[in-house]
């Protein structure tokens, strides 16, 4: 197999592995609060929102050290170990205990930081400036198939149910645990590149950051990666992109946890309210996959760069937020186990709710494919630290959003996303214009990014 063929193979395996792991994890996130609400009259006293807040809070802090860990053990082994911890978190729901639930939340936060840092490193190692857009799209589209499969099962299994029994819960989470383990095993199929750089590598430190397996050199690699992360954090481009990244963190919280909870709490949806959570996840996945395909795989045909895609993303999201505001009761995110009988500005419509799910996924893919692309382009030599910073900002904002989701009415959550999204779009435009100017100075074709 040619070098280019091997790289494309690695990208596909990377995407398929993440698809399996996040089929399990995102399905778990979508139904966690609903399942926990049904458990809270037992000895279990946990909160899905609090768990997710812990996960993303620990994830954000762990991104400070994740480049160093990836530098020491390598991206492939880092992803394997992280995948095991994802599986353990999901397995907790088979027989929930409050202490195990929150302990697993801390552990998966650390694992997620390492997993996504290693993913960014692997994506960049197998791409160049001409293929980073395509490869980002392939990875993102494959990843988002995860929203289809898990949620389809939930939709079919829970159709017509207003209460989730112990048997229903165990069946779902045993299946999700096995699926996550399959994705973890697939990481072993990724083939090592002959001539790749370690995270934090540069021309002046090749000797230090080489392939030596000695403890001393591994420690120096780890320190170099940590220093590079701190340095990159304060560059103009990274600070500007951090606003855009913050927005993706808020949206991630909303569509992966809050919106599904809102749908499941609307009593006017009748006996379909629980199964509609799964159907909503499917429509989110369709939007994500469509966006990844169009704006990633077909990026070579665009001569306008990334800005039009991000502009489309924010417009699609604003439409979705407007429709959700009119369609969903204001107290839906914080409703009790009995749900809510309130009505917003229209009678709750299942069709509008599913349309909004699709729009949330489509807009999210617009932002994430372009962020992956521009980070891989700007920081091709420092991929692990750059992607660690990306996940640090995204996850800390997701943690904050999961925390306030316990208390804020729907209208305030939507308003926060509108404001941050507006400014995040402007800052992305600024960085993209700078990237276009740099390409023009080198005599490269703008459409190649």
Secondary structure as UniProt FT lines:
FT   HELIX           3..39
FT   TURN            40..43
FT   HELIX           48..73
FT   HELIX           75..91
FT   HELIX           92..95
FT   HELIX           98..125
FT   TURN            129..131
FT   HELIX           132..144
FT   HELIX           146..157
FT   TURN            159..160
FT   HELIX           166..186
FT   HELIX           187..189
FT   TURN            199..200
FT   HELIX           203..205
FT   TURN            206..209
FT   HELIX           215..233
FT   HELIX           236..253
FT   HELIX           254..258
FT   HELIX           259..265
FT   HELIX           267..272
FT   TURN            273..274
FT   HELIX           275..292
FT   HELIX           293..297
FT   HELIX           299..301
FT   HELIX           307..327
FT   TURN            330..331
FT   HELIX           332..334
FT   TURN            337..338
FT   HELIX           350..378
FT   TURN            379..381
FT   HELIX           383..404
FT   TURN            405..407
FT   HELIX           410..442
FT   HELIX           446..448
//
